[in-house]
């Protein structure tokens, strides 16, 4: 009898866990994605060691944003500059032609940009004295603490304005015999770096930064465009890459921009809704929708918004 009860209890817990997992998965699939790029972080702290603290912070932040599933993460500015140089070379007539030749006009634009500054960096509270260095690590006894402070800016790439900013702080401590941070050029060895106090402090600060950036998305309008209307189907330029899912509904309409007559600055946008569509097929970069309302009014070039 006890075994039977335990079996039933186990099944109940399993079913409950699967329900929670399924709900979490459904919510994750429903998160529409924004394109984003991380600019190089400036080191404004008093740190002058071998570690390129700004570059390392930017690299780990880029990876962390990608892991959230909420963004289409684009290469950092130097990566995009290299890609553009390859496109220019491909268009110069000096490169062999073919489908693999990089072409101008295909790069994904960033809706959001993240930049920031490292304002304070403390690798060790022990002053770096004592211990034995082994391949970039320092074996020592006693408690040691690392701390990093940074200011994060979220920038609207259309207007160039700062949408939001936040100071983030990361701290990490280790006590007793353990591995600490020994300054060196870590290069691509981010796995080893993350095991140090400095690496853990940086990840703590980045976790706080990522949570903050994701929290801004509710205030940023997600949009797309109608690229084709054929028979009774509407094709939009948003697909699996942007987090669109089958059954999702969007409103369609003409967007009017309200601009400052003195400066030309975009003040606001308003959409005149003419119809409603529902996604029936999702592809990598586009989706095919059926018309729910306004079938005779939906035209190519119109904008789509969430209801």
N, C-alpha and C positions, 0 to 999 in steps of 0.2 A: 504493500500500500504506500509506504514512504517513497519507494522508487517511482511509483506511478505519479505521486504528487509532485516529486521533483522533476519528473519528465514534463508534466503539464506546465509547471512553473517555468521551466527552461524554454519551452515552446512559446509561452506568453511573452517572456522577455525578448526572445528572438523576433517575434512578430512586431513587438513594440519598437525594437531597434531598427527593423527594416522600414517601418512606417516613418520614423524620424529621419532615417537616411534618405528615403524617397522624397520626403518633403523638402529636406535640405537640397537635394539634387534638383528638384523642380524649381526652387527659389534661385539656385545658382544659374540654371538655364534661362530663367526669366530676366536676369540682369543684363540690360543692354550695355554694350561696351563703347567707350570713348577712346579715340586715338590720342596718344600721349607720348611725349619725349622728355628725357631728362637732360638738362644742360649741365655743363661742367660746374662742379661746386668749387667755390673759391675758399682757400684756406686763410681765414682772417685771425686765426689763433696765433699763439707764440711758438707753435711747433715748427721746428726746423730740421727734423730727422730725415732719414732716408725714405720713410714711408710716405707715399703721395696720398695723404689722408683725404683730400678732396676727391681725387679720382676713384679711390677705393670706395668712399661713401656713395658716389654716384653709381658705380658698378653694382653694388649690392642693392641700392634702392631700385635700380632698373629691373634687376632680377626679382625683387620682392613685389613690385607692381605687376610684373608678368604673372607671378604665381597666384595673384588674387582672382584672375579670370574676369576682372571688371574692365580691362583695358586692352586696346590694341597697342602694344608697346613698340615704338619705333626706335631705331638706332640713335645713339647719342650724336651730337652735332658733328664730331669728327668722323663717325661712321657714315653719316649722310653726306658729308663733304666728299668722302672717298667715293661713295656711290655716284654722286653727281659728276665727279671727275671721270669715272668710267663711262658714264652716259655721254659726256662730251667727246671722249675718245671714240666711242662707238659711232657717233654722228660725224666724226671728222673725215671719214672716208679712208682712213688709214688702217681700220680694223677689218677683219674678215666678216662679211655679212652672215646673217643666219638668224634663226629664232632665238638663239641664246645671247645674241648681242644686246647689251643694255640699251634701252630706248628712252628718249626724253619724253616727259609728260605722263609717266606711270607711277611716280613716287606718291605714297600715301601721305597726305598732309596731316599735321598734328592739330587736333582741336585744342589740346591743352599742353602747356609746357610747365615743367617743374624745374626750378633753379633754387639755389640757396648758398649759404655761407657757413663754414665751420667757424664758430665764434670762440670756442674754448675746447682744448684737448689736453687731457692729463693722462699720460700712459701709465703712470705708476705713482703711488703715494710714498713708496720707499726710496724714491730718488734714484733708483737703478743700481744701488750699491749691493755688492755681495752676490752670491749665487754662481752657478756654473752654466755657461752658455752651451747649448747643444742644438745645432742646426736651426737657429733663429728663435729657440726657446730658452728660457732661463729657469733652471731648477732652483727653488729657494724655499725657505721656511717662513712662517709668519703670514699675516694678512696683508693683502695688497688690493688696491682699488684703482680702476680706470674710469674715466669720465669723459664724455664728449657732448658738447652742446652745438646745436645747429639751428639756423633759421630757414624755414621752408617757404617758398613762394609758389603759388599756383597762378599761372598766367594764361589769360584768354588769348589765343594766337590770332584771333580776328582783330581784336582791338589793341592788343599789347598791354592791357591793363591787368594789374594784380587782382585776381578774384578773391584770394584769401592768403593769409600768412600765419605761421605759427612757429614758436620756439619749441624745439624738442630736446629732451635730455636723456642720455643713456648712461647707466652706471653698472658696473659689474665688479664683484669682489671674489677673491679666493683666499681661503685660510689654510694653514698647515702646509705640508710639503706639496708642491704642485708646480704646474707649468705657468709661467708668466710671459710677458711680452718682452722680446729683445728686438730692438730696432734694426730693421733691414729692409731691403727692397723686396717685397713679397711677390711681386710680379703677378702671375696667374694662380699662385697657391692660396686661393681664398679659403679652401677647406682647412688648411693649417692655421690660417689667420683667424678664422672664426672660433677656434678652440681657445684662443688667448683671451685674457681679460678685456683687452682693447676690442677684439672682434665681437665679444659678447655685449660690451657696452654699445658698440656701433649698431649691432642688430637690434638692441632695445630701443635706441633712438629712431632707427628706421621703421620698426614696427609701429611706433607712435606716429611717425610721419605718414606711413601708408594708411593707417586708420583715419587720420585727419583728411588726407586727400580723397579717400573713398567717401568720407562723410560730406564732401562738397558736391557730390554728383546730383543730389536731390535738387539743388538750386541751379543746375546747369541744364538747359533745354537740350534734349536729344532729338535730332532731326534727320531726315533723309529726303530723297527726291524721287519723283516718278520719272523713270527713264524711258518707258514705253507703255502704250495702251494698245492692246491688240485684242480684237473681238470683245470678249467679256472679262479679260484678264488685265491686271495692272502689274507692271514690273517695277520694282523699287531697287535702289542702289545700296541696299543693306541686306546682309545675309548671315550665314552661320558665324562668320568672322566677327560680326558686330553683336552677336548674341540673340539674333532674331530667332523665334521658334514658331513652329506650325501652330495655327489657331490664334496667334496674336493679332490684335486689332489695332489699326491706326486711323486717325482722321486725316483727311486730305484737303488742301486748300491753297489759296494764294496768300503769300506773306507780304505784308506791307512794312517797309522799313521807315522808322521815324528818325530823322536826322536833324541835328542842330544846324540851322541855316547859316550860322556865323562860322562854325568850325568844320562842318561836314561830319562831325562825330556821330556814330550810331547811338541813339538814345534808347530805343526799344524796338521790338518787333511785335506785330499783331497778325494773327492768321484768320482769314475769312474762310471758314469751313464750308466746303461744298459737297463732301461725301465721306464715306467710311469704307475701309477695306479690311479684309481678313486674310492672313497668310495661309496659303494652301501647300506651297512647295518652298523649301529653303535650300539654296545652294551656297557655295562658299562666299561669294561676294554680292549676290543678289537674291531676291525673293519674288515669287509669283503669288499674286493675291487675287481673290475674288472680290467683286463689288457688292457691298451690303447696302449702301445708300449713295445716291447721286451718280448713278451710272452714266448719265448723259452729260455730266458736268466735269468729270475727272479728266484732266489733260496732262500730256507730257510736260515736264518742267515744274509741276506743282510740288509743294513741300508736304512731307508727312510728319506728324507729331503723334505723341502718345495721347490717347483720349483724355 
